[in-house]
Structure formats: structure tokens, C-alpha cells
Amino acid sequence: MQHFLPNGKQLVIRRPQIADAAACLQCFQQLTQETDFLLYTPAEAKMFDLKKEESFIQSYLQHPDHLFLIADVEGEVVGSVSLNQGNFAKQHHRALLGIGVLHRYWNMGIGRRLLTAAIRWAEAHPKIAIIHFEVMATNERAIQLYRNFNFTEHGRIPNGIVQPNGQRTDLIAMSRQIKSL
């Protein structure tokens, strides 16, 4: 999927190839340095190496019930989205969402385009009927994006996150039913 950003650069939403592993790893590690909204800390992200990233990408390429897409801006990986179908038979109708975009590319519609692509994939998937995730209550921009896509809050975990500095944040559980069960 090809788009143009407000800054005139070309954005392509696509599945990564093994050759993208270094760029994907760099994006992931940079994301953990730019925001506290991801579960990984920068130190945890540094434990990943090129070989692990290649295996990570390969696992998505081989698994028909999982999706991993990258946001490629003129050769630079600037974000990604993933959907992972539940591992147990009783959860095969659910997919867990993960998404991130580098800070300098915020407010350009990349998150919206990644989320749209993930939802379309899930809608076409024969088993997935619900997309779900948890988001930090302080991540107001993401929560608004999810609400714009008709995701609804259905629970909170008080103090569900404790940041490395000790700050506590509630986790909000959100989901959207994309087709009838």
C-alpha cells in the first residue's frame, strides 16, 4: 500500500523481508528510547540482535494467522503493526494488536494507516473476529486513535505498569469486534 505523507515523502505499508531485519531492529530500539508507552525498556530492546530479529520476521512470514507490517518511508522503517491470533483454540477468534511509530513521524497519519491495514487483514481472516490490546492510560493520543476506529474500553488494571523510575500507570483494555462470532 503506497501513500504520500504531508511532508511529500512516500510511505509504503508492507510485509517485511528478512533483508529488512537490521532496519526493523533499529526502529524498535529507537522506539523504546523515544517513548515509555511500549512494554520494553531500552535495555531490554538492546538484548535483541540481528539474528533474533531475522527469526522474528521469519516467524511472521511463515505463520498465516499472524500479521507483521512495516511503515517504510523511502527506505527507512519508521513504524510497524502486528496482529497475533490467540494461541489456544478457545482464543483463535481473537488477535492481539501491537503498534508503534517513530516520534518524528507522529501526526502524519502513519499510525492510522497501519491500523487500517491491520483491521482490513483481520476482517479478511476466516477466524479472527476480535482485535484487542492494552494501552497505558497516559497514552492519550493512542487512545483517541483507537476510539476513532471504534475500539472501546472494557476494563482497567490499576497500576498495571510500573515504569523504571517508579511511576505507576493504569492499563486500559480495549477491543473491537470486527465480525460476528
N, C-alpha and C positions, 0 to 999 in steps of 0.2 A: 504494500500500500504506500503510495507516494503522495506527499503533501508538501506545501510550501509554508514556511514559518513567517511570522510578521517581520523578521529581520531579513527576509528574502532567501534564506538558506533552504535547501531541500532536505526534507525528512522522509525517511523510509522506515516503515514498521515491517519487520521481517523476522523469520526464524534465524537464529544464529547458526553459523557453521563452526566446525572445530577451529578453523583458522581465526575466528573471532575471539578465541578464549582469552588472549592477552588483553584485548580491549575491554572485554566484559569484566574481567578481573579488576582492571584498573578503574573502571566505572564503579563497581561495587565497593572497592576500597575507598575511593574518593567520597562516595555517598555516605559511608559511615563516619567520615571526618567532617562532613558538612552538616549533618543533622543527627539529632538524638531520637528521631522518630522511628528508626529501624531497631530491631532487636539486637543486632550485632554491634559490638563496640569496635572502634578502630583496631584495637589489639587483637580481638577475635578475628576480624577480617584479614589481618596480616598473616594468620595461620594458614590461609588458603594460598596455594601456589598454582602455577600454570597447569601442572598435571591434574590437580584436583578440579580445576575449572574446566579442563578438557573433558574429564569424566562426567562432570555435572552437565555440561552441554550434551554430551553423548547420551546420557540417560534420558534427557528430554526428547532428543531426536528419535530414540528407539521406543518411547512409550506413547502409544496412541491416545492415552487418557490423560496426559499431562501436556500443558502448553507453556512454552517459554518464547517470548518475543522480545526483540530489542528495538530501541529507537536509535536509528543510525542517521546522524546529521553529517552529511558529506564525508563519510568515512570514520567519524568518531561515534562511539557508543555513548549515548547520553542518558539512557534510561532503559528500563525493562519492566515487563509484567509477566507474572506466572500464574497458572491455574493448576492445581494438583487435585485430581479426583481422590475421594476418600479411599483409603487402602482396604477397608473392610467391606464385605458385601452389603452390610446394612447402611453403609455410607457412600455407596457408589453413585448416589443421586446428588452428592454434594461436591463442590470444588472449592478449595481454599485459595484465595487471591493474595498475591504479593505484588507490590508496585513501587517504583522509585524513579525519580528524575533528578539529574544534577541541578544544583541550585541556580546556576547561570542560565538554565533553560526553563525555569519556572515562568509562569504567565505567558507561555507561548502555545498552549493547547496540546502539549505533548502528553501529559497525563490523561487528558480527555480522550485523545486518540488511542492511546494504549488501552485504556479501559473499554472503549468502544470495540476495539479488535478482540479483546478477551471475551466480552459479552457475546459478540457475534459467533465466536468459536464455540462457546458453551451452548448457545442456542441451537447450533447445528449438531452438537454432540448427542448421540442417541440416548445416553443415560443421565447426563447432568441436568438437574432441574433447579438447583440452588447454588448460588455463589455466596460465600461467607468469608469473614475475616474479623480480626480485632484491630482496632486503631486507638492510639493514645488520645485521651480526651483533650489534650492540649494541642493536637494537630487539627486546628480549626479549618484550615484551608482544605485539607484532605476530606474532612467530614462533610464540608459543603459540597465538594465534588461528588462524593458518594451519594449525598441526598439528591443532587441534581440528576443522578442516574437511578433514582427511586430505590436506593438501598435504605433500609430502616434499621434503627437501633432497637435491639431487643434484649439488652442486658448490659450490666456494668460489673466489672471486677474492681472494687475499691482498692487503691494502692496496688494495682496489678503489675505495675512497673516500678522498679527502684533503679534510678539512674546511678552511674558510678559515683556521682557527687552526693548521693543520698536522697536526692529529690524524688518524691513519690508522685505517681501519676495514675489516674484511673484508666482502665482499658474499657473500651466500648465494643461490644459485639454487634456487628451489623451483618445483614444479609439481604438478598433479593431472590425471590422465586422467579425464575425466567421461563418456566413452563410448568404445566400441570403434572402432578405426580400420578 
